[in-house]
Amino acid sequence: MRCVIARFPFDLFKHEVEASMKGIKPEPVTGESVIISRRVYPVKQVGEVITRQDRRDFTAGEVTRALGRLGFTCRSVPAPSAPVELSPMETASAALGTPGQDA
């Protein structure tokens, strides 16, 4: 499949991407991710390996679109959940602890 990443054209094939990522340890995922051969990789790490370019030269969106078109499962960053506010009764109860708990 022909795609453009960081203004450069690439011919990418699913089996070639899988072969390129074989033996590469996934970095911790902090943003968008992609599943390749049952391993979850950050999209930027995969983009760096398959394009041989610096991560700062392309966006995660460019790589996500290309990998999605190849048939890989891509995940976006989960939306942060709002913190749960405790009622005054729950706050006091948490401060006192549970019965039988030694202080």
C-alpha positions in Angstrom: 0.0 0.0 0.0 1.3 3.4 -0.9 1.1 6.1 1.8 2.8 9.4 2.7 4.4 9.9 6.1 6.3 13.1 6.8 6.0 14.1 3.1 7.8 11.0 2.0 6.1 8.2 0.0 6.3 4.6 1.4 5.1 1.3 0.0 4.0 -0.6 3.2 2.8 -4.2 3.4 1.4 -5.8 6.5 3.9 -8.7 6.5 6.8 -6.3 6.1 5.7 -4.2 9.1 5.3 -7.3 11.2 8.8 -8.5 10.2 10.3 -5.1 11.0 8.8 -5.1 14.5 9.8 -8.7 15.3 12.3 -8.8 18.1 11.7 -5.1 19.0 10.7 -4.6 22.6 7.6 -2.4 23.0 8.2 0.9 24.8 5.6 2.0 27.5 2.5 3.3 25.8 1.6 6.8 26.8 -0.3 7.9 23.7 -1.8 6.3 20.6 -0.9 2.6 20.2 -1.1 -0.3 17.6 -1.3 -4.0 18.1 1.3 -5.9 16.0 1.6 -9.7 16.5 -0.2 -9.6 19.9 2.1 -6.9 21.2 1.1 -3.3 21.9 3.5 -0.7 20.5 3.4 3.1 20.7 2.5 4.4 17.2 5.5 6.7 17.1 7.9 3.8 17.9 6.5 1.8 15.0 6.7 4.8 12.7 10.3 5.3 13.6 11.2 1.7 12.8 9.3 1.4 9.5 10.3 4.8 8.1 13.8 5.0 9.6 13.0 8.7 10.4 13.1 10.6 13.6 9.9 10.6 15.6 9.7 14.3 15.5 9.4 14.3 11.7 6.0 12.7 11.5 2.7 12.8 13.5 1.1 9.9 15.2 -2.0 10.5 13.1 -0.1 9.8 9.8 1.2 6.5 11.1 -2.1 5.5 12.7 -3.9 6.1 9.4 -1.4 4.1 7.4 -1.4 1.2 9.9 -5.2 1.2 10.1 -5.4 0.9 6.3 -3.0 -2.1 6.5 -5.5 -3.8 8.8 -3.7 -3.3 12.2 -5.8 -2.5 15.3 -5.0 1.1 16.4 -6.1 2.6 19.7 -6.3 6.2 20.6 -5.5 7.9 23.9 -8.2 7.1 26.4 -10.0 10.2 27.6 -9.1 11.1 31.2 -11.9 10.3 33.6 -13.2 12.9 36.0 -12.1 12.3 39.6 -14.8 11.0 41.8 -15.9 13.4 44.5 -16.6 11.9 47.9 -19.5 13.1 50.0 -18.6 14.6 53.4 -19.9 11.4 55.0 -17.6 9.2 52.8 -14.6 11.5 53.5 -15.2 11.2 57.3 -15.7 7.5 57.1 -12.5 7.0 55.0 -10.5 9.2 57.6 -11.8 7.1 60.5 -11.0 3.8 58.8 -12.8 0.5 59.1 -13.7 -1.4 62.3 -11.0 -3.7 63.5 -8.3 -1.7 61.8 -5.3 -1.1 64.0 -3.8 2.4 63.8 
